[in-house]
Amino acid sequence: MRILCGLGAAALVALASPAATATAASVADAAPAVAPEADLAYHGHLSMTGGRVDLRMTPQNHGPSGIAEATVRLRWSVPLADEQGLPAGCARTEVRTVMCRTGALPADGWGETITMAVRLRGAPSEVTLGIDTVWGGGAVDRNHHNDRQEVLVLDTGDTYVF
């Protein structure tokens, strides 16, 4: 019993000392920060006529944390034409891929709408567009059911909503 009491008293003295307090504080400061959590989604519509696809898409963050920036990948099932007029914040990264910055996405809020027209090589009768988040601004997204999707678009001029 004396040994346990002696150990308890020594621990109490150690915790009360300034050196022990400084050490405990530096250990707490060294603990890794918890990443914010966001839930990104993309909503919009597509249409295709004669090898030209018109896209209008708005990113959404269901929260609970806002993020300063994210990157969305748009991956087409057929190659894009060599020359493209992409909006600011978007860049072609591969023969079939364009990546776009979303800008700030507040918690439970919407981002800026991304609008573009891309030309496909040739004039395919259909194309599939894969949409997914490549970078979520350092936030953790535990729900990938709404930020990864594929949309089939037929060359009919009809609008396909996602």
HELIX and SHEET records of a PDB file:
HELIX    1   1 ARG A    2  ALA A   16  1                                  15    
HELIX    2   2 PRO A   18  ALA A   30  1                                  13    
SHEET    1   A 4 GLY A 109  TRP A 110  0                                        
SHEET    2   A 4 ARG A  52  ASN A  61 -1                                        
SHEET    3   A 4 LEU A  40  THR A  49 -1                                        
SHEET    4   A 4 TYR A 160  VAL A 161 -1                                        
SHEET    1   B 3 GLY A 109  TRP A 110  0                                        
SHEET    2   B 3 ARG A  52  ASN A  61 -1                                        
SHEET    3   B 3 ILE A 114  ARG A 119 -1                                        
SHEET    1   C 5 CYS A  90  GLU A  94  0                                        
SHEET    2   C 5 THR A  97  ARG A 101 -1                                        
SHEET    3   C 5 THR A  71  TRP A  76 -1                                        
SHEET    4   C 5 GLU A 126  TRP A 135 -1                                        
SHEET    5   C 5 ARG A 148  LEU A 154 -1                                        
END                                                                             
